[in-house]
């Protein structure tokens, strides 16, 4: 798949973009989890490549990264994992810039992007790379047909938003609130303000940070988003499960729940009330 496939995943309506950490708790388990997420309604998979200093991630994902690193996940094993996946949705790699710079004994970012594209990665999210310093990565992504996805925070200035829109491909990741990743009980007002600040363009806008419930997904799409990104809620489910099979069931059910929230918004319907037994 290519950069265009990432954008195309939003073409039929708002997309669900779940995140899990590759190798948490093993590569084999991750393959099972990705399949479960797709069965639950995922349109794009954001697959984290573990890095020892994940500055954009909160405690939940930090723990998932630690488990993956302890289990031996490396960039090379990550690419092998992606190559082995048998799903028909784009895979987006979320990681940190140092891993790209050091890949192939310091061969540079082009070597990583080429290897990622060959393995089946369709997009990259690099939260610690400022748009002003992204020229080399942008060139590599363009050369190898990989989407370069930037994050727009509530504090991103209009001037930087303009630069991001000029360089981005795939979709724009809209940060719903300040701080790091993690589940929350509500949708921040920053979400709506951020969406209102963004001009209409060719790329879809997907909102993440704090999404964990059906009503969150519904509210985000009603607020104007083209997609919903959720991560910590899935990583929490993996940590809490007693087996790979139980975790896969939980991921499938949560993905279906968030997909239902998206559908609620597109149909203009209130969510169905929960039943009690």
BAFI-3210 file (N, C-alpha, C; in Angstrom, 3 decimals, decimal comma, padded with zeros to 6 digits):
// residues 277
n [1|2|3|4|5|6|7|8|9|10|11|12|13|14|15|16|17|18|19|20|21|22|23|24|25|26|27|28|29|30|31|32|33|34|35|36|37|38|39|40|41|42|43|44|45|46|47|48|49|50|51|52|53|54|55|56|57|58|59|60|61|62|63|64|65|66|67|68|69|70|71|72|73|74|75|76|77|78|79|80|81|82|83|84|85|86|87|88|89|90|91|92|93|94|95|96|97|98|99|100|101|102|103|104|105|106|107|108|109|110|111|112|113|114|115|116|117|118|119|120|121|122|123|124|125|126|127|128|129|130|131|132|133|134|135|136|137|138|139|140|141|142|143|144|145|146|147|148|149|150|151|152|153|154|155|156|157|158|159|160|161|162|163|164|165|166|167|168|169|170|171|172|173|174|175|176|177|178|179|180|181|182|183|184|185|186|187|188|189|190|191|192|193|194|195|196|197|198|199|200|201|202|203|204|205|206|207|208|209|210|211|212|213|214|215|216|217|218|219|220|221|222|223|224|225|226|227|228|229|230|231|232|233|234|235|236|237|238|239|240|241|242|243|244|245|246|247|248|249|250|251|252|253|254|255|256|257|258|259|260|261|262|263|264|265|266|267|268|269|270|271|272|273|274|275|276|277]
n.u [000,837|000,274|001,101|-001,159|-003,115|-003,474|-004,786|-007,022|-008,348|-010,068|-012,044|-014,621|-016,060|-015,831|-012,863|-011,597|-008,779|-006,897|-004,331|-001,592|001,214|003,943|005,047|004,178|002,633|004,388|005,697|004,153|001,738|001,043|000,448|-001,929|-003,482|-003,656|-005,119|-007,514|-008,328|-008,831|-010,935|-012,759|-013,349|-011,371|-009,864|-007,398|-004,265|-002,355|000,765|002,933|006,415|008,644|010,437|012,968|012,663|009,923|008,556|006,086|004,185|001,940|001,738|000,476|000,996|003,755|004,356|003,531|005,401|007,721|007,288|007,373|010,002|011,427|010,758|012,241|011,819|012,844|013,867|014,400|013,055|010,525|009,939|009,947|007,699|005,646|005,832|004,861|002,192|-001,224|-003,385|-005,850|-005,584|-004,117|-000,869|000,468|003,376|004,265|006,739|009,973|012,393|015,120|015,475|015,118|017,265|019,416|019,129|020,270|022,961|023,437|022,892|020,995|017,837|016,614|017,263|015,822|013,155|012,936|013,248|011,051|008,915|009,241|008,606|005,931|004,868|002,805|002,708|004,156|004,405|006,001|006,474|008,372|009,679|010,137|008,271|009,804|012,263|012,039|012,799|014,548|013,313|010,832|011,568|012,508|010,191|008,553|010,011|009,734|007,059|005,568|003,405|003,721|002,906|001,798|001,480|-000,926|-001,151|-003,113|-001,831|-000,443|000,695|-000,950|000,828|002,620|000,836|000,177|002,649|002,819|000,620|001,513|003,536|002,619|001,185|-001,172|-002,830|-003,868|-002,937|-004,745|-004,215|-006,016|-005,899|-003,772|-000,623|000,297|-000,350|-003,211|-006,046|-009,168|-012,011|-013,690|-014,333|-012,081|-012,522|-010,617|-010,409|-012,521|-011,963|-009,475|-010,130|-011,762|-009,915|-008,523|-008,062|-010,200|-009,088|-007,111|-006,391|-007,543|-008,668|-007,778|-008,613|-006,989|-005,705|-006,753|-009,126|-011,577|-014,127|-017,397|-019,075|-017,180|-016,006|-018,228|-018,768|-016,439|-016,463|-018,858|-017,987|-016,574|-014,411|-012,555|-011,778|-010,952|-008,590|-007,307|-005,527|-004,361|-006,487|-006,612|-004,072|-004,210|-006,150|-004,771|-002,804|-004,366|-005,543|-005,806|-004,856|-003,648|-005,753|-007,941|-007,253|-007,332|-010,076|-011,058|-009,947|-011,131|-013,820|-013,761|-012,859|-015,051|-016,965|-016,058|-016,195|-018,938|-019,650|-018,668|-020,357|-022,789|-022,548|-022,354|-024,834|-026,382|-027,541|-028,466|-026,495|-027,166|-028,952|-027,353|-027,928|-029,089|-028,509]
n.v [-001,192|002,380|005,917|007,261|005,384|005,624|008,104|007,434|005,681|007,154|007,869|006,805|007,706|008,799|007,606|004,910|004,751|002,747|002,297|000,248|-001,140|-002,472|-005,712|-005,943|-008,129|-009,633|-010,351|-012,193|-012,066|-009,433|-009,551|-011,042|-009,213|-007,001|-008,095|-008,560|-005,954|-004,954|-006,627|-005,612|-003,166|-001,315|001,101|002,078|001,093|002,155|001,478|001,155|001,681|000,680|002,894|004,011|006,461|007,762|010,555|011,711|010,089|008,837|007,278|004,725|003,859|004,077|001,981|-000,168|000,068|-000,436|-003,137|-004,263|-003,664|-005,076|-007,594|-007,852|-006,375|-004,717|-002,281|-003,806|-006,244|-005,218|-004,415|-006,910|-007,976|-006,311|-007,016|-009,592|-009,288|-009,868|-008,158|-005,973|-003,159|000,129|000,391|002,388|003,705|004,714|006,432|007,519|010,050|009,490|006,740|006,429|007,899|006,378|003,973|001,111|001,285|004,028|004,939|006,747|008,560|007,917|005,266|003,907|004,600|003,520|000,777|000,441|000,985|-001,137|-003,226|-002,847|-000,642|002,180|004,782|007,371|008,575|010,925|012,193|013,800|015,319|018,414|020,328|022,162|020,961|018,798|018,258|016,311|013,897|014,249|014,247|011,627|010,158|010,961|009,925|007,198|006,715|006,968|008,056|011,119|012,042|014,622|016,048|018,220|020,416|021,863|024,266|024,905|027,260|029,426|029,926|027,764|025,686|026,139|025,532|022,839|021,764|022,126|020,240|017,789|014,476|011,820|011,921|014,454|014,529|015,420|016,735|016,206|017,419|019,168|017,841|014,395|011,159|009,156|007,667|009,394|010,947|012,565|014,630|017,008|020,569|021,755|020,179|020,838|023,517|023,321|021,951|023,846|025,773|024,749|024,809|023,919|021,263|019,080|016,870|014,499|015,048|013,611|012,897|012,466|011,366|010,659|009,361|006,996|005,940|005,113|007,381|009,400|009,062|009,590|012,307|013,565|013,169|014,455|016,971|017,657|016,143|013,919|011,458|009,128|008,599|006,190|004,960|004,396|003,122|000,661|-000,392|-000,562|-002,571|-004,759|-005,045|-005,744|-008,159|-011,742|-013,533|-013,972|-014,474|-013,498|-010,810|-010,143|-010,462|-008,399|-006,155|-006,292|-005,913|-003,336|-001,804|-002,165|-000,866|001,829|002,254|002,105|004,442|006,322|005,746|006,470|009,245|009,810|009,032|010,706|009,991|009,304|007,484|003,999|003,002|001,430|-001,928|-003,679|-006,576]
n.w [000,000|-000,364|000,152|-000,781|-000,259|002,456|002,755|001,229|002,876|004,355|002,667|002,381|004,503|007,989|009,549|011,576|013,594|015,233|017,743|018,607|020,400|018,764|019,377|021,980|023,955|022,479|019,185|017,729|019,133|018,550|015,815|015,925|017,358|015,640|013,529|014,911|015,499|012,954|012,229|014,005|012,922|012,222|010,107|009,457|010,723|013,387|014,203|016,745|016,840|019,147|021,293|023,485|024,799|024,859|024,350|023,726|024,736|027,217|030,559|030,184|027,494|027,586|029,321|027,747|025,690|027,148|027,835|025,282|024,440|026,374|025,557|023,325|020,966|018,037|015,510|013,137|013,665|013,914|011,271|010,060|011,316|010,315|007,642|007,751|008,334|007,543|006,500|005,100|005,260|005,562|007,114|009,554|010,847|014,025|015,619|016,879|016,020|016,301|015,980|013,247|012,258|013,151|011,938|010,157|010,903|011,022|008,436|007,701|007,257|004,840|004,319|006,278|005,623|003,059|003,648|005,314|003,583|001,784|003,471|003,898|005,200|005,201|006,053|008,159|011,492|013,318|016,198|017,509|015,644|014,369|011,981|010,598|010,428|008,822|006,217|005,055|005,737|004,548|001,842|001,595|002,171|000,061|-002,071|-001,677|-001,567|000,845|003,363|005,148|008,202|010,184|013,494|014,804|017,368|020,115|020,605|018,314|016,018|013,579|011,457|011,557|011,182|008,524|007,301|007,977|006,585|004,015|003,788|004,670|004,241|003,606|006,274|008,642|011,950|014,625|017,700|020,557|023,031|025,385|026,589|027,206|025,655|026,645|028,345|028,774|030,440|029,047|026,116|025,168|025,078|023,569|021,341|019,557|019,106|017,891|015,521|014,315|013,693|011,597|008,110|005,331|003,339|001,212|002,690|005,153|008,555|011,575|014,878|017,962|021,215|024,216|023,563|024,253|024,470|023,109|022,931|022,894|020,353|018,754|019,426|018,547|015,759|015,157|015,744|013,527|012,655|010,505|011,205|013,861|016,353|018,529|021,307|024,001|025,282|024,016|024,520|027,282|027,478|026,482|028,450|030,629|030,051|030,422|028,627|025,235|023,523|024,968|025,100|022,380|021,877|023,484|022,220|019,701|020,384|021,538|019,373|017,694|019,217|019,185|016,448|016,168|017,482|015,680|013,547|014,721|014,697|011,949|011,068|012,461|014,862|018,265|020,663|021,241|024,152|026,971|027,941|030,822|032,802]
ca.u [000,000|001,029|000,624|-002,525|-004,018|-003,785|-005,843|-008,207|-009,042|-011,068|-012,892|-015,998|-016,609|-014,829|-012,093|-011,092|-007,329|-006,408|-002,881|-001,005|002,674|004,476|005,839|003,582|003,828|005,243|005,382|003,042|000,522|000,702|-000,234|-003,296|-004,191|-003,944|-006,228|-008,724|-008,722|-009,426|-012,240|-013,637|-013,719|-010,263|-009,621|-005,949|-003,614|-001,160|001,559|004,064|007,762|009,081|011,629|013,204|012,308|008,719|008,165|004,693|003,283|001,667|002,173|-000,058|001,764|005,134|004,463|003,473|006,706|008,692|007,066|007,831|011,466|011,886|010,536|013,225|011,431|013,828|013,390|014,437|011,958|009,300|009,692|009,569|006,332|004,777|005,879|004,087|000,782|-002,110|-004,584|-006,054|-005,688|-002,768|-000,131|001,196|004,374|004,481|007,979|010,743|013,312|016,447|015,506|015,288|018,626|020,401|018,840|021,319|024,246|023,598|022,774|020,119|016,405|016,168|017,397|014,694|011,904|012,934|012,999|009,676|008,026|009,371|007,944|004,487|004,450|002,230|002,820|004,981|004,127|007,230|006,021|009,446|010,336|009,461|008,069|010,891|013,447|011,562|013,078|015,137|012,313|009,824|012,112|012,555|008,816|008,076|010,721|009,317|005,599|005,128|002,785|004,347|001,760|002,197|000,537|-001,279|-001,542|-003,930|-000,998|000,239|000,336|-001,432|001,961|003,126|-000,198|000,343|003,828|002,470|-000,265|002,300|004,450|001,988|000,447|-001,897|-003,835|-003,350|-003,270|-005,124|-004,075|-007,253|-005,658|-002,366|-000,099|000,668|-001,448|-003,830|-007,501|-009,819|-013,440|-014,478|-013,669|-011,644|-012,965|-009,523|-010,661|-013,379|-011,253|-008,415|-010,753|-012,249|-008,772|-007,919|-008,778|-010,556|-007,993|-007,172|-006,126|-008,493|-008,232|-008,117|-008,400|-006,571|-005,312|-007,811|-010,347|-011,713|-015,514|-018,254|-019,542|-016,040|-015,898|-019,384|-018,614|-015,325|-016,916|-019,842|-017,247|-015,993|-013,251|-012,684|-011,337|-010,746|-007,414|-007,358|-004,380|-004,189|-007,571|-006,259|-002,895|-004,729|-006,843|-003,735|-002,153|-005,301|-006,037|-005,102|-004,321|-003,668|-007,108|-008,809|-006,903|-007,852|-011,520|-011,291|-009,609|-012,175|-015,045|-013,568|-012,835|-016,440|-017,659|-015,673|-016,770|-020,359|-019,733|-018,501|-021,601|-023,802|-022,387|-022,633|-026,283|-027,063|-028,353|-027,933|-026,063|-028,147|-028,733|-026,827|-028,904|-028,611|-028,992]
ca.v [000,000|003,604|007,096|007,542|004,447|006,150|009,095|006,761|004,989|008,084|008,309|006,332|008,187|008,924|006,383|004,540|004,497|002,266|002,182|-000,702|-001,181|-003,693|-006,517|-005,952|-008,599|-010,385|-010,088|-013,058|-011,509|-008,214|-009,944|-011,404|-008,004|-006,194|-008,760|-008,338|-004,560|-004,825|-007,288|-004,728|-001,983|-000,386|001,474|002,260|000,661|002,883|000,462|001,826|001,113|001,090|003,712|004,070|007,768|008,148|011,792|012,086|009,063|008,793|006,075|003,468|003,456|003,879|000,618|-001,060|000,152|-001,153|-004,581|-004,656|-003,629|-006,201|-008,818|-007,911|-005,695|-003,821|-001,846|-004,899|-007,165|-004,493|-004,500|-008,304|-008,129|-005,651|-007,828|-010,809|-008,993|-010,220|-007,331|-005,135|-001,750|000,716|000,370|003,625|003,535|005,839|006,239|008,730|010,316|008,915|005,390|006,567|008,375|005,353|002,726|000,683|001,788|005,435|005,228|007,886|008,330|007,314|003,811|003,394|004,764|002,526|-000,539|000,433|000,870|-002,501|-004,137|-002,635|000,553|003,166|006,130|007,595|009,650|011,140|013,334|014,670|015,969|019,652|020,444|022,957|020,123|017,556|018,231|015,035|012,836|014,498|013,784|010,161|009,658|011,180|009,013|005,805|006,678|006,765|009,275|011,772|012,540|015,541|016,295|019,605|020,538|023,050|025,467|025,104|028,567|029,391|029,869|026,394|024,862|026,310|024,766|021,422|021,392|022,104|019,098|016,557|013,594|010,786|012,657|015,301|014,031|016,554|016,414|016,662|018,161|019,296|016,750|013,159|010,242|008,531|007,698|010,478|010,715|013,472|015,199|018,358|021,676|022,034|019,423|021,600|024,742|022,950|021,644|025,087|026,557|024,109|025,103|022,786|020,929|017,779|015,791|014,352|015,354|012,568|013,393|011,492|011,736|010,600|008,716|005,656|005,507|005,322|008,761|010,227|008,975|010,292|013,749|014,034|013,230|015,533|018,221|017,954|015,314|012,889|010,187|009,016|007,823|005,739|004,115|003,916|002,208|-000,659|-000,864|-000,959|-003,857|-005,784|-005,243|-006,310|-009,473|-012,899|-014,326|-013,296|-014,609|-012,574|-009,459|-009,964|-010,260|-007,055|-005,172|-006,368|-005,314|-001,897|-001,219|-002,144|000,177|003,138|002,325|002,411|005,866|007,032|005,553|007,307|010,621|009,932|008,877|011,731|009,310|009,155|006,113|003,105|002,856|000,152|-002,774|-004,328|-007,950]
ca.w [000,000|-000,565|000,858|-001,224|000,391|003,786|002,556|000,692|003,959|004,894|001,557|002,513|005,764|009,043|009,740|012,893|013,552|016,521|017,959|019,552|020,378|018,171|020,298|023,318|024,648|021,563|017,779|017,338|019,712|017,822|014,577|016,311|017,778|014,453|012,840|015,702|015,332|011,616|012,311|014,768|012,146|011,966|008,711|009,409|011,962|013,822|014,886|017,370|016,885|020,477|021,503|024,931|025,364|024,121|025,024|023,443|025,244|028,634|031,290|029,632|026,313|028,034|029,851|026,599|025,031|027,991|027,671|023,950|024,427|027,193|024,782|022,255|019,736|017,434|014,189|012,165|013,972|013,596|009,831|009,791|011,780|009,332|006,421|007,965|008,561|006,440|006,631|003,922|005,645|005,651|008,383|009,811|011,911|014,923|016,360|017,165|014,915|016,507|015,412|011,804|012,000|013,481|011,238|009,234|011,395|010,716|007,003|007,517|007,241|003,586|004,432|007,057|004,880|001,983|004,244|005,815|002,430|001,271|004,410|003,853|005,933|004,282|006,586|009,343|012,441|014,093|016,990|017,987|014,507|013,968|010,543|010,033|010,291|008,223|004,779|004,643|005,847|003,522|000,563|001,619|002,090|-001,307|-002,966|-001,463|-001,552|002,226|003,882|006,290|008,960|011,249|014,578|015,088|018,768|020,384|020,631|017,033|015,464|012,191|010,533|011,539|010,542|007,080|006,880|008,100|005,482|002,784|003,764|005,139|003,341|004,357|007,034|009,703|013,284|015,461|019,117|021,170|024,259|025,728|027,392|026,535|025,401|027,807|028,312|029,497|030,631|028,217|024,952|025,502|024,225|022,631|020,113|018,657|018,739|016,941|014,239|013,727|013,200|010,439|006,870|004,492|002,435|000,558|003,635|006,264|009,913|012,538|016,236|018,953|022,581|025,210|023,067|024,818|024,563|021,943|022,895|022,471|018,894|018,185|019,609|017,719|014,369|015,095|015,796|012,230|012,336|009,473|011,746|015,300|016,724|019,924|021,591|025,366|025,648|023,497|025,249|028,591|027,334|026,336|029,752|031,604|029,632|030,962|027,531|023,936|022,979|025,697|024,664|021,024|022,000|024,034|021,196|018,667|020,925|021,703|018,032|017,225|019,979|018,658|015,107|016,345|017,790|014,411|012,801|015,362|014,233|010,515|010,883|013,256|015,866|019,612|020,899|021,837|025,604|027,421|028,616|032,035|032,966]
c.u [000,878|000,490|-000,820|-003,528|-004,389|-004,916|-007,133|-008,990|-010,132|-012,140|-014,356|-016,666|-015,531|-014,185|-011,738|-009,635|-006,878|-004,881|-002,603|000,508|003,126|005,342|005,320|002,446|004,769|004,834|004,188|001,719|000,088|-000,003|-001,692|-004,104|-004,557|-005,112|-007,547|-009,230|-009,377|-010,809|-013,251|-013,998|-012,613|-010,081|-008,137|-005,415|-002,394|-000,366|002,838|005,344|008,396|010,399|011,752|012,828|011,092|008,061|006,718|003,691|003,159|002,029|001,702|000,776|003,239|005,332|004,381|004,788|007,760|008,538|007,595|009,353|012,040|011,748|011,435|012,841|012,504|013,254|013,371|013,293|010,610|008,962|009,338|008,113|005,357|004,696|004,986|002,589|-000,037|-003,438|-004,637|-006,350|-004,274|-002,184|000,686|002,109|004,477|005,737|008,702|011,964|014,680|016,555|015,703|016,714|019,652|020,199|019,948|022,680|024,498|023,518|021,813|018,674|015,938|016,235|016,228|013,405|011,816|012,608|011,559|008,685|008,059|008,638|006,424|003,973|003,978|002,377|003,674|004,417|005,343|007,003|007,119|010,196|009,568|009,347|009,212|012,144|013,135|011,924|013,597|014,116|011,217|010,295|012,136|011,151|008,255|008,715|010,196|007,810|005,058|004,554|003,572|003,256|002,260|001,071|000,338|-001,822|-002,432|-003,134|-000,261|-000,244|-000,188|-000,301|002,522|002,107|-000,058|001,528|003,547|001,612|000,474|003,115|003,779|001,368|-000,236|-003,080|-003,120|-003,849|-003,520|-005,087|-005,234|-007,043|-004,160|-001,941|000,247|-000,566|-001,980|-005,337|-008,027|-011,312|-014,297|-013,680|-013,335|-012,219|-011,878|-009,733|-011,428|-012,693|-010,163|-009,009|-011,245|-011,122|-008,200|-008,720|-009,184|-009,426|-008,161|-007,016|-007,196|-007,839|-008,716|-007,713|-008,035|-006,161|-006,555|-009,071|-010,450|-013,136|-016,289|-018,683|-018,422|-015,942|-017,028|-019,180|-017,517|-015,751|-017,962|-019,167|-016,528|-014,794|-013,584|-012,265|-011,071|-009,545|-007,538|-006,213|-004,364|-005,270|-007,273|-005,046|-003,281|-005,384|-005,854|-003,099|-003,062|-005,712|-005,169|-004,498|-004,368|-005,079|-008,061|-008,522|-007,456|-009,359|-011,830|-011,003|-010,685|-013,447|-014,904|-013,517|-014,255|-017,240|-017,339|-016,194|-018,256|-020,560|-019,578|-019,770|-022,738|-023,755|-022,748|-024,118|-027,074|-027,940|-027,668|-027,504|-027,167|-027,896|-028,205|-027,937|-028,282|-029,213|-029,438]
c.v [001,251|004,735|007,410|006,607|004,907|007,164|008,430|006,031|005,855|008,418|007,928|006,779|008,236|007,578|006,168|004,133|004,048|002,161|001,047|-000,660|-002,506|-004,432|-006,551|-006,957|-009,419|-010,033|-010,923|-012,521|-010,261|-008,539|-010,292|-010,165|-007,126|-006,790|-008,513|-006,908|-004,325|-005,475|-006,410|-003,445|-000,998|-000,153|001,700|001,740|001,530|001,927|001,098|001,019|001,579|001,852|003,968|005,402|008,332|009,397|012,192|011,162|009,111|007,455|004,761|002,985|003,298|002,466|-000,411|-001,087|-000,596|-002,660|-005,057|-004,677|-004,790|-007,523|-008,900|-007,227|-004,687|-003,308|-002,967|-005,889|-006,512|-004,628|-005,928|-008,545|-007,533|-006,486|-009,069|-010,556|-009,321|-009,482|-006,369|-003,690|-001,190|000,605|001,647|003,394|004,817|005,559|007,574|008,821|009,667|007,512|005,437|006,969|007,271|004,057|002,390|001,245|003,220|005,790|006,368|007,508|007,660|005,794|003,223|003,466|003,752|001,143|-000,647|000,259|-000,546|-003,508|-003,993|-001,483|001,596|004,598|006,175|008,752|009,768|012,366|014,269|015,365|017,236|019,737|021,202|022,124|018,814|017,394|016,871|013,909|013,019|013,983|012,267|009,573|009,831|010,188|007,590|005,652|006,294|008,090|009,807|012,538|013,389|015,685|017,806|019,664|021,766|024,353|025,734|026,414|028,439|029,286|028,454|025,440|024,947|025,511|023,262|020,973|021,332|020,826|017,763|015,772|012,532|011,353|013,550|014,745|015,251|016,117|017,034|017,541|018,272|018,103|015,547|012,291|009,655|008,620|008,845|010,172|011,600|013,891|016,644|019,388|022,057|021,332|020,264|022,885|024,446|022,669|022,906|025,919|026,000|024,398|023,819|022,533|019,549|016,626|015,712|014,685|014,249|013,028|012,255|012,150|011,741|009,875|007,300|005,118|005,834|006,780|009,723|010,244|009,743|011,807|014,321|014,162|014,323|016,899|018,561|017,116|014,295|011,521|010,287|008,114|007,447|004,781|003,537|002,928|000,793|-001,236|-001,287|-002,336|-005,012|-006,099|-005,976|-007,738|-010,599|-013,781|-013,513|-013,339|-013,640|-011,129|-009,181|-009,726|-008,850|-005,974|-005,130|-005,659|-003,801|-001,198|-001,122|-001,065|001,566|003,326|002,661|003,879|006,724|006,941|006,377|008,728|010,771|009,782|009,940|011,152|009,341|007,718|005,290|002,981|001,483|-000,623|-003,406|-005,709|-008,198]
c.w [000,000|000,302|000,490|-000,570|001,799|003,676|002,104|001,775|004,584|003,857|001,733|003,796|006,815|009,387|011,208|012,765|014,939|016,538|018,923|019,386|019,777|019,179|021,711|023,352|023,761|020,140|017,323|017,884|018,950|016,520|014,864|016,653|016,584|013,686|013,579|015,532|013,971|011,592|013,053|014,054|011,880|010,474|008,433|010,731|012,211|014,708|015,423|017,277|018,183|020,479|022,994|025,577|024,627|024,711|024,779|024,110|026,757|029,247|030,683|028,454|026,653|028,564|028,731|025,840|025,837|027,833|026,317|023,865|025,240|026,446|023,553|020,959|019,313|016,112|013,157|012,401|013,687|012,118|009,417|010,181|010,759|008,059|006,547|008,154|007,321|006,623|005,453|004,317|005,724|007,057|008,481|011,007|012,719|015,740|016,501|016,251|015,083|015,907|013,901|011,468|012,184|012,700|010,244|009,587|010,928|009,248|006,706|007,319|005,952|003,657|005,216|006,255|003,739|002,526|004,747|004,674|001,865|002,162|004,385|004,687|004,927|004,774|007,833|010,165|013,342|014,981|017,477|016,856|014,128|012,450|009,885|009,780|009,546|006,752|004,322|004,691|004,803|002,161|000,491|001,476|000,676|-002,269|-002,872|-001,275|-000,178|002,734|005,076|007,028|010,120|012,276|014,731|016,514|018,970|020,358|019,320|016,397|014,040|011,172|010,438|010,939|009,032|006,561|006,942|006,923|004,156|002,659|004,071|003,997|004,194|005,098|008,030|011,030|014,175|016,922|019,882|022,393|024,482|026,582|026,546|026,318|026,697|027,720|029,168|029,596|029,745|027,003|025,266|024,544|023,234|021,298|019,103|018,192|017,713|015,564|013,539|013,138|011,905|009,172|006,158|003,502|001,845|001,540|004,718|007,596|010,850|013,927|017,170|020,251|023,468|024,780|023,633|024,796|023,288|021,812|022,510|020,951|018,223|018,263|018,712|016,262|014,198|015,118|014,511|011,842|011,256|009,977|013,236|015,546|018,202|020,178|022,992|025,778|025,156|024,230|026,662|028,523|027,199|027,685|030,730|031,282|030,172|029,882|026,249|023,358|023,660|025,288|023,276|021,046|022,490|023,003|020,111|019,144|021,074|020,347|017,477|017,941|019,429|017,240|015,178|016,692|016,551|013,584|013,398|014,813|012,765|010,223|011,617|014,330|017,216|019,817|021,548|023,334|025,943|028,144|029,841|032,144|034,398]
res [x|x|x|x|x|x|x|x|x|x|x|x|x|x|x|x|x|x|x|x|x|x|x|x|x|x|x|x|x|x|x|x|x|x|x|x|x|x|x|x|x|x|x|x|x|x|x|x|x|x|x|x|x|x|x|x|x|x|x|x|x|x|x|x|x|x|x|x|x|x|x|x|x|x|x|x|x|x|x|x|x|x|x|x|x|x|x|x|x|x|x|x|x|x|x|x|x|x|x|x|x|x|x|x|x|x|x|x|x|x|x|x|x|x|x|x|x|x|x|x|x|x|x|x|x|x|x|x|x|x|x|x|x|x|x|x|x|x|x|x|x|x|x|x|x|x|x|x|x|x|x|x|x|x|x|x|x|x|x|x|x|x|x|x|x|x|x|x|x|x|x|x|x|x|x|x|x|x|x|x|x|x|x|x|x|x|x|x|x|x|x|x|x|x|x|x|x|x|x|x|x|x|x|x|x|x|x|x|x|x|x|x|x|x|x|x|x|x|x|x|x|x|x|x|x|x|x|x|x|x|x|x|x|x|x|x|x|x|x|x|x|x|x|x|x|x|x|x|x|x|x|x|x|x|x|x|x|x|x|x|x|x|x|x|x|x|x|x|x|x|x|x|x|x|x|x|x]
***
